Amino acid sequence: MARKYFGTDGIRGRANGVITPELALKVGQAAGVVFKRGEHRHRVLIGKDTRLSGYMIETALVAGFTSVGMDVLLTGPMPTPAVGMLTRSMRADIGVMISASHNPYDDNGIKLFGPDGYKLNDDIERKIEALMDSDLTKELAKSADLGRAKRIEGVHDRYIEFAKRTLPRAMSLDGLRVVADCANGAAYRVVPEALWELGAEVVSIGVEPDGFNINRDCGSTSPEELCRKVRELRADIGIALDGDADRVIIADEQGHIVDGDQLLALIAESFQSDGRLAQPGIVATVMSNYGLERYLAGLELKLARTPVGDRYVLDHMREHGFNVGGEQSGHIILTDYTTTGDGFVAALQVLAVVKKLDRRVSEVCHRFDPLPQILKNVRYKSGKPLDNAKVRSAIKDGERRLNGHGRLVIRPSGTEPVIRVMGEGDDKVLVEDVVNGIVAALSRVAA
């Protein structure tokens, strides 16, 4: 059953278009009703990234939660994984992150966490949706039972200490020059500080948010400036986070990008050698390169694949007992430490291996040669382009041409009106031609 508001990562859309104060108010009221369990004084923790619209949405959420009798703790800009961690640490009944992750500033979103620090499952989201479309008048608190709201201090230090504790106690990053690109987003305060405390020489970029520049020509989706800075300063490594810091991309000392698949391979091998892998394998999505699967097989590790979306990766990890998983985009989930993707914690695991092996990042992080992979996006206005007969015919023709020597993954985005077309195989020219044919068919329908 299709959901009306929630996508693959909370509720997301254009600020003051899809994500309005009225919607945020309803989310606060409905989520508050669902998570009011027992007679104790309930509390919700709300974090956000640096988008201008965050102020508007935060205020509306506060009104919603307090109107149904929940107290609100406001953290200000904080990474998404920090909200999950703090929700559990501070015994909150629910956590909220106001962010549209890697999207431009004019989008925003609302992500919800349960008291265990994990994102909500589909059933709970459906309950919240049903309440949002109902009359909640009877659920409003009496005047004396309204909630209070306050901003809390010291939460940045708590996250910094948490992140540092994911490394061996005696480990220092002394001698490493690190360029940290925080995407003018939620991690702009905590990540440079944490790296400095660990002993690294830190060069920070993307740490001057103005409400409009989050993810703009910076961060994990636009790492060109990071790579240039690494080469210019002869840094040892570059770390690029996205707007809410739940994903990471690495640049080696030559300014070459290391994607999430290579990071998964590195962390899997490191955990395996230390006896820390909970299962003989890891979890990734259908988008991860087949080269990763081949590499893991050489280590006698399996790769379990899920649909795209970190929530599906995490669901599989929890159900089957895996403790390492993630996405090619840089969502890395390490459940020994976190309840969701944490770009900074993943970067620290890479830095730990670099220090342990005392080798250059380009040597440490290049674990396998990826198969040629072509990914293109087609934006559409409305409808379901994948149901079109000519599009289906183009896809069938592409599969015939690959003839078992490659694969296609064609899917609608869960967060924006885009069809993603990915082709992969040993013959790059053939793969690109197949992808272009499908993109052309989609473009004719989507126009």
Secondary structure, DSSP 8 states (H G I E B T S, - for coil): ---SS-BTTBEEEEBTTTB-HHHHHHHHHHHHHHH--SSS--EEEEEE-S-TTHHHHHHHHHHHHHHTT-EEEEEEE--HHHHHHHHHHTT-SEEEEE--TTS-TTEEEEEEE-TTSSB--HHHHHHHHHHHTS--GGGS--GGG---EEE-SSHHHHHHHHHHTTS-TT---TT-EEEEE-TTSTTTTHHHHHHHHTT-EEEEES----SS-TTTT-STT-THHHHHHHHHHT-SEEEEE-TTSS-EEEE-TTS-EE-HHHHHHHHHHHHHHTT--SSSEEEEETTS-HHHHHHHHHTT-EEEEE-SSHHHHHHHHHHHT--EEE-TTS-EEETTT-SS--HHHHHHHHHHHHHHHT--HHHHH--S----EEEEEEE-SSS-GGG-HHHHHHHHHHHHHHTTSEEEEEEE-SSSSEEEEEEEES-HHHHHHHHHHHHHHHHHHH-
